[in-house]
Amino acid sequence: MPETSAVCNATDNGGIQNLPKGFNLNGSNVVYEGFIEAPVTETYQFILYYAGYVKVYIGGKEVVSERWRTAWNPNSWKFTAPLVKGTKTQIRIEWQPDGDVSYCGLRVAEPRNAKERGDLNIWSEMSRDMDYYFISGNDFDQIISGYRTLTGKAPVYPKWVLGFWQSRERYKSSAEIEETLAEFRKRHIPVDNIVQDWNYWKLDSWGDHTFEASRYPNPQAMLDSVHAMNGRFMISVWPKFYDTVDNYKELDAKGWIYHQAITDDIHDWLGYRGSFYDAYDAGARKMFWRQMNDNLFTKYNRGIDAWWMDASEPNVRDCTPMWYRKALSGPTALGSSTEYFNAYSIVNADAIYNGQRSVAPNQRVFLLTRSGFAGEQRYSTATWSGDIATRWEDLRAQMTAGLNYCISGLPFWGMDQGGFCVENRYVAAQQLFDNSGVENADLNEWRELQARWNQFGCFIPLYRAHGQWPLRDNDPCYQTIVYYDKLRYRMMPYLYSMAGWAHFNDYTLMRALIMDFNGDENVKDIKDQWMFGPAFMACPVGTYKARNRQVYFPKQTGWYDLYTGEHVNGGQTLIVDAPYERIPVYVREGAIIPFGPEMEWCDEKPAELINLYIYEGADGKFQIYEDEGTNYNYEKGKYSTIDITYDDSAKEVVFGKRLGAFNGMLKTRRFNIVLVGKSEPKALNLDNPSGKMVNYDGKELKVKLF
């Protein structure tokens, strides 16, 4: 923190360092050793704040195995350890800072007995009073529906959002954007969205919302090229402005800029000074959108398809304690940042969503934001989990994060698939391979990590790759990544139906097992399995070199292996195969899954032929939802649904009368019904499966399978 900061210096003299003056952190090894003595015998709660590599030992026992975080993006880790009253217990912290600036701190909470730990305590510095809403329901879906009734319904997100996103930190020219998308098309790898991350502007002009001409000589031609290749274009726009740009000056003239960062003379990692706008002011929001519209949206014929709203915590300065972050982020138009800090992302989303709809009322809005708030779904906003590290523990943590996020009532979530902050050893391994062709152990681990992360990503709402080094191309994991990418697109009728349900039925796509199997005590704390829609139970692999994993099969139903069609009884835990190329995925009895044609983008071809996989053992139902995919005509009733039911005892499928209509709707289509049974397992075959072909023209149709 800056030594000139009055706010900072009044608190703790600019931060705690406790290292020799001039000590070079990068490449060093730091060991803290000593003793702690507990006032009472209890299990104590610790929180570790760290960057670089760190291990913690208490009483000679390793309580925190090696963890890593890039130096500029520290992390925290909570753990517990028992301590005995009056006993001096040895503590040891081993720290490799791995950067010129780094962080390491360990705190312990005052002890609480078992009863106190079980009590619910609510405390807030952000509210003068609280209103409590109790939302009841017969199941989790009803409760989430109540939540969205309170906080806002989710619109139908654009169809292409469900496809694959190619993103990295970062493309630096229009040529890189166009060449990358062209390479995907050349290789016939499915992709819908290509993403322009930060610094497409001139280096010293953050917030001017303009392309640097030397690197982006003709932005309109770039956008036209992306669209000609049937891609979509997402661009990063921050609520951040250098104090030299015209947009800053215009906002500042109205009092709509936070000034603490300017007062403290804070410069970012590029060496320039700036701050964030006050999104809590309605006038500021309108001006913010107008600046985006004038410089990006309308200027380029509405060719920008989506907005990436980064740093919307807001993050005026990295790696600052909360008290200083609040000082940098206010006062707001509504009051102190202490009261309103957490809501910044939703008012910022309001600016863009309603701004775009005011100038392009029939073009679906989509926003991606790094932080979220209750109700963000009403602004067609999704959140990703931030700048995560490329470690196996981080991969596993994303599973829990996604489940918690989605069960909180927000339908769309994603992550930096593959991890964002990359260990130096992986970068060095890639460089060694590029220069010499040598594949070392670190490179092989990197590749396997990417394979497992991309397999995982296929079964969450947003299928988005993003990261820095090393590049992910033409290595042993390449084929499995392409396999799951193609599978994702074959699932598009299934996926887009769920997007419709999220709007009309308040549905949740990524589902903790407790949502569908409440009453089975064994599912309450399963962190690495989930339902993806009503049919699939995804079971990703999160451990290096693992070639099998434990899977629990909920007792309420039987299960089928997606790939082989082999049946597994519910109510048991098994060790199942998980080869490098595949993660275990199971399908519940009674599931109905519509698979569409092979495609390279989401609307390349209509699903005139649907391979309809049905899994016997229970009655089933599915509703196919369809509309025009990119506009708001569905709000005017222009969409269609087809209800499909399966009677297991009668082995009969009923296609209900098609309800509704929209422009471009298929009037007739074929369904190839593939019945997978216990006695007749069928391997997944999406190219030419053996089934019963029927023609459907929108009228009710009953089909006997035997």
C-alpha positions, -999 to 999 in steps of 0.1 A, spaced: 0 0 0 13 35 -8 32 52 20 14 85 11 -20 71 19 -35 89 49 -62 62 53 -36 34 52 -11 50 76 -38 59 101 -47 21 104 -15 0 105 13 21 92 10 9 57 7 -28 63 27 -54 83 59 -67 67 82 -81 94 110 -89 70 145 -74 68 147 -42 49 157 -49 13 150 -86 16 146 -101 -18 114 -122 -18 117 -138 -52 136 -170 -50 138 -170 -13 128 -196 13 112 -182 45 105 -204 76 85 -191 106 90 -213 137 77 -208 172 51 -219 197 15 -212 204 -3 -217 237 -40 -221 239 -62 -205 267 -86 -235 267 -85 -270 253 -105 -269 220 -104 -273 183 -93 -240 169 -101 -225 135 -72 -210 115 -71 -190 83 -40 -189 61 -35 -160 37 -8 -168 12 9 -164 -22 37 -186 -35 42 -220 -21 33 -227 16 30 -255 41 19 -254 77 28 -277 106 13 -277 141 27 -300 167 49 -316 142 20 -326 120 14 -312 85 -20 -295 87 -17 -277 54 -2 -296 25 16 -276 -1 -6 -250 -16 3 -224 -43 -10 -191 -56 6 -166 -79 23 -138 -60 0 -110 -74 -32 -129 -66 -31 -143 -30 -56 -168 -17 -69 -179 17 -73 -214 32 -92 -224 63 -83 -253 85 -87 -266 121 -63 -280 147 -68 -292 183 -48 -274 210 -44 -282 247 -47 -255 274 -14 -245 289 6 -266 264 31 -248 241 25 -263 207 51 -260 180 41 -242 148 61 -240 116 53 -222 83 74 -230 52 70 -203 26 85 -198 -9 71 -163 -19 76 -170 -57 75 -133 -66 90 -98 -59 59 -89 -39 41 -117 -20 19 -124 10 18 -148 40 -2 -145 72 -18 -169 96 -46 -161 120 -65 -181 146 -100 -173 159 -110 -172 195 -122 -206 206 -158 -215 206 -173 -246 222 -192 -272 202 -226 -256 210 -214 -222 200 -200 -236 167 -234 -251 160 -253 -219 166 -264 -195 139 -250 -161 144 -256 -132 119 -236 -100 121 -233 -73 95 -216 -40 93 -234 -34 60 -270 -30 71 -288 -9 96 -316 -35 99 -325 -67 83 -356 -82 67 -359 -119 67 -378 -139 40 -387 -175 45 -392 -194 13 -409 -227 16 -413 -255 -10 -417 -292 -14 -383 -295 -30 -353 -274 -38 -367 -263 -72 -397 -247 -56 -375 -229 -31 -353 -216 -58 -384 -205 -77 -395 -185 -47 -360 -170 -45 -363 -158 -81 -397 -145 -75 -382 -123 -49 -350 -113 -68 -360 -115 -104 -366 -141 -131 -338 -152 -154 -344 -144 -191 -337 -170 -217 -299 -166 -222 -287 -165 -258 -284 -200 -273 -247 -196 -283 -238 -190 -246 -242 -228 -242 -215 -235 -268 -177 -235 -263 -160 -202 -256 -124 -196 -267 -108 -171 -244 -73 -164 -231 -54 -137 -214 -51 -122 -239 -54 -116 -276 -34 -86 -286 -46 -78 -321 -75 -83 -345 -53 -106 -365 -49 -129 -335 -87 -129 -330 -94 -138 -366 -66 -163 -371 -76 -182 -339 -112 -185 -349 -102 -195 -384 -80 -222 -370 -109 -236 -351 -130 -237 -382 -101 -252 -402 -98 -281 -377 -136 -284 -374 -135 -279 -337 -168 -266 -324 -168 -231 -310 -193 -202 -307 -177 -174 -288 -142 -158 -290 -133 -133 -263 -113 -102 -263 -98 -96 -229 -83 -64 -215 -58 -39 -231 -72 -38 -266 -70 -1 -260 -38 21 -261 -17 12 -230 -22 46 -213 -59 48 -221 -78 24 -198 -114 32 -199 -116 50 -232 -133 20 -248 -115 23 -281 -93 -1 -300 -57 8 -305 -54 15 -342 -19 -1 -347 -31 -35 -335 -68 -32 -344 -68 -12 -377 -104 -19 -386 -125 -32 -357 -156 -33 -379 -138 -56 -404 -127 -78 -375 -163 -81 -362 -176 -88 -397 -150 -115 -401 -159 -132 -368 -196 -132 -378 -188 -144 -413 -171 -174 -396 -204 -179 -376 -187 -168 -343 -198 -145 -316 -176 -117 -301 -174 -109 -264 -153 -79 -252 -140 -70 -218 -151 -36 -204 -141 -26 -169 -157 0 -147 -122 15 -144 -108 46 -159 -73 62 -161 -77 99 -150 -63 111 -183 -90 97 -206 -121 117 -217 -146 92 -202 -130 97 -168 -132 135 -171 -168 133 -182 -178 111 -152 -157 131 -128 -173 164 -138 -206 150 -125 -190 137 -92 -193 100 -104 -157 89 -98 -143 74 -66 -115 97 -55 -95 79 -28 -73 62 -53 -65 95 -69 -58 111 -35 -35 83 -26 -18 85 -60 -23 48 -66 -9 35 -99 -18 1 -113 5 -27 -125 10 -9 -158 21 23 -140 -9 45 -145 -33 62 -121 -71 58 -122 -102 48 -103 -137 34 -107 -170 50 -115 -199 51 -90 -224 26 -104 -248 33 -76 -258 66 -93 -285 62 -119 -271 90 -140 -236 75 -138 -249 42 -150 -266 59 -180 -234 77 -188 -213 46 -185 -235 27 -210 -236 57 -233 -198 57 -234 -198 20 -242 -225 24 -268 -208 54 -285 -174 38 -286 -182 1 -291 -218 -11 -296 -236 12 -319 -204 25 -334 -197 -10 -348 -233 -18 -359 -241 -37 -328 -216 -63 -337 -204 -69 -302 -225 -99 -289 -217 -99 -252 -199 -80 -224 -173 -92 -200 -176 -70 -169 -143 -77 -152 -132 -64 -117 -168 -56 -108 -162 -63 -70 -152 -34 -75 -114 -40 -75 -98 -6 -75 -65 -20 -63 -53 -56 -60 -43 -72 -28 -57 -47 -4 -74 -55 30 -111 -50 31 -110 -18 51 -88 -2 25 -109 -16 -4 -139 0 11 -121 33 14 -112 31 -23 -147 23 -33 -167 52 -20 -185 71 -8 -213 59 -31 -243 78 -42 -264 57 -18 -241 60 12 -208 46 25 -192 17 7 -194 -2 40 -231 -5 35 -232 -9 -3 -199 -26 -13 -212 -60 -22 -239 -48 -46 -216 -31 -71 -217 -59 -96 -255 -59 -99 -259 -22 -104 -231 -23 -129 -250 -51 -147 -281 -30 -146 -263 -3 -165 -254 -26 -194 -285 -48 -196 -310 -20 -196 -286 2 -217 -283 -23 -245 -320 -31 -245 -328 6 -248 -309 8 -281 -313 -28 -294 -345 -40 -278 -346 -73 -297 -309 -84 -294 -304 -107 -264 -280 -93 -238 -254 -114 -221 -230 -103 -194 -202 -122 -176 -190 -108 -143 -163 -117 -118 -185 -111 -88 -222 -116 -82 -251 -105 -61 -286 -117 -53 -308 -111 -84 -281 -108 -110 -299 -134 -131 -326 -108 -141 -300 -89 -161 -289 -120 -181 -257 -121 -161 -235 -151 -153 -206 -152 -129 -173 -169 -132 -152 -179 -102 -124 -155 -108 -86 -158 -114 -81 -193 -101 -48 -211 -100 -38 -241 -121 -35 -267 -93 -53 -299 -87 -67 -286 -55 -81 -256 -74 -98 -279 -99 -115 -298 -70 -125 -265 -54 -143 -254 -85 -167 -284 -82 -178 -273 -48 -179 -236 -58 -202 -244 -88 -226 -265 -68 -229 -239 -40 -233 -211 -66 -261 -228 -85 -280 -241 -55 -281 -205 -43 -306 -197 -71 -284 -185 -99 -287 -206 -130 -255 -199 -150 -220 -203 -136 -186 -209 -151 -149 -209 -144 -115 -203 -160 -114 -238 -174 -79 -251 -171 -70 -225 -145 -58 -189 -149 -27 -183 -128 -1 -207 -140 28 -221 -120 62 -212 -135 71 -249 -137 44 -254 -163 55 -224 -183 91 -236 -182 80 -271 -193 61 -258 -223 91 -236 -233 114 -266 -230 92 -286 -253 88 -258 -278 126 -253 -280 138 -289 -278 108 -313 -281 115 -327 -246 84 -337 -227 92 -336 -190 71 -346 -160 57 -311 -155 45 -309 -191 28 -343 -188 11 -332 -155 0 -299 -172 -16 -318 -201 -34 -342 -178 -47 -313 -157 -61 -297 -188 -77 -329 -200 -95 -334 -166 -105 -298 -164 -120 -297 -199 -139 -330 -192 -153 -314 -161 -162 -282 -180 -185 -301 -204 -210 -307 -177 -215 -272 -162 -237 -243 -175 -208 -223 -192 -182 -242 -212 -154 -217 -212 -117 -221 -216 -95 -192 -203 -60 -188 -190 -25 -177 -197 5 -199 -204 11 -226 -215 -8 -230 -247 -31 -260 -250 -27 -274 -284 -17 -307 -301 -7 -326 -271 -18 -360 -257 -49 -345 -241 -60 -329 -274 -83 -357 -285 -103 -359 -253 -108 -322 -252 -122 -323 -288 -143 -353 -279 -161 -335 -251 -164 -303 -271 -182 -323 -298 -203 -341 -272 -214 -307 -258 -227 -297 -292 -246 -330 -297 -263 -322 -264 -275 -288 -276 -313 -297 -278 -310 -309 -242 -290 -278 -231 -312 -252 -247 -343 -268 -233 -328 -264 -199 -321 -227 -207 -358 -223 -215 -368 -241 -182 -345 -217 -163 -368 -189 -175 -402 -204 -175 -398 -229 -146 -370 -214 -126 -349 -245 -133 -313 -251 -121 -289 -267 -146 -260 -278 -124 -277 -296 -95 -262 -308 -62 -274 -344 -57 -295 -333 -27 -317 -314 -51 -329 -346 -68 -323 -372 -42 -334 -356 -10 -340 -384 15 -308 -402 7 -286 -393 36 -255 -403 16 -258 -374 -9 -258 -345 16 -221 -338 14 -210 -351 -20 -188 -324 -35 -176 -340 -67 -207 -355 -83 -238 -337 -95 -267 -339 -119 -264 -319 -151 -300 -315 -159 -325 -343 -152 -305 -371 -169 -267 -369 -164 -247 -375 -132 -212 -361 -139 -183 -375 -118 -152 -357 -128 -116 -367 -118 -97 -342 -97 -65 -361 -88 -33 -365 -108 -28 -399 -124 -61 -412 -111 -75 -439 -134 -105 -447 -113 -126 -430 -87 -152 -436 -61 -188 -430 -72 -219 -431 -50 -251 -441 -69 -282 -425 -52 -306 -452 -40 -339 -438 -55 -331 -450 -90 -308 -473 -111 -281 -459 -134 -266 -465 -168 -230 -459 -179 -233 -431 -206 -206 -446 -228 -213 -484 -226 -250 -485 -215 -242 -510 -187 -266 -508 -158 -257 -501 -121 -281 -505 -92 -286 -475 -70 -278 -473 -33 -242 -484 -35 -207 -470 -37 -183 -484 -63 -148 -478 -76 -153 -472 -113 -129 -468 -142 -118 -433 -151 -93 -436 -180 -73 -406 -191 -97 -401 -220 -130 -401 -201 -146 -391 -168 -174 -413 -154 -209 -401 -165 -241 -419 -156 -277 -416 -167 -306 -422 -144 -334 -447 -152 -363 -431 -170 -341 -404 -186 -350 -390 -220 -321 -373 -238 -324 -356 -271 -291 -356 -290 -288 -333 -321 -266 -333 -351 -228 -328 -351 -222 -290 -353 -194 -265 -353 -215 -237 -339 -248 -239 -320 -272 -230 -349 -252 -244 -378 -281 -267 -387 -315 -274 -373 -321 -305 -353 -342 -322 -380 -330 -356 -368 -329 -361 -330 -314 -393 -316 -337 -397 -286 -320 -419 -260 -344 -434 -234 -332 -454 -205 -356 -481 -192 -364 -489 -156 -387 -460 -147 -412 -437 -163 -397 -405 -178 -406 -372 -192 -388 -344 -211 -399 -311 -227 -381 -298 -257 -380 -260 -257 -371 -240 -289 -372 -204 -300 -352 -181 -323 -321 -182 -300 -309 -146 -302 -338 -123 -297 -367 -115 -273 -395 -127 -294 -401 -155 -268 -413 -127 -245 -441 -122 -270 -450 -159 -270 -430 -169 -300 -415 -202 -289 -425 -239 -290 -425 -269 -266 -428 -306 -272 -436 -328 -242 -423 -363 -245 -433 -390 -220 -421 -426 -216 -442 -453 -200 -418 -480 -188 -442 -508 -182 -459 -503 -216 -427 -495 -234 -445 -466 -250 -433 -431 -259 -458 -403 -264 -449 -371 -283 -474 -345 -272 -489 -319 -295 -464 -292 -303 -474 -260 -285 -466 -226 -298 -446 -214 -329 -418 -191 -339 -402 -179 -371 -380 -205 -387 -395 -234 -367 -392 -269 -381 -426 -280 -390 -416 -317 -392 -387 -336 -379 -375 -372 -373 -369 -389 -339 -347 -420 -338 -357 -436 -305 -329 -456 -289 -340 -477 -259 -312 -486 -235 -321 -515 -212 -307 -536 -184 -307 -567 -206 -297 -548 -237 -270 -523 -230 -262 -500 -259 -230 -480 -262 -234 -443 -270 -234 -439 -307 -245 -405 -320 -236 -409 -356 -257 -439 -366 -274 -455 -337 -298 -484 -341 -333 -473 -331 -369 -468 -341 -373 -440 -365 -405 -419 -364 -417 -388 -382 -432 -360 -362 -453 -332 -376 -465 -315 -345 -495 -337 -337 -496 -361 -308 -478 -393 -317 -477 -426 -297 -449 -450 -304 -448 -486 -291 -411 -497 -288 -420 -534 -287 
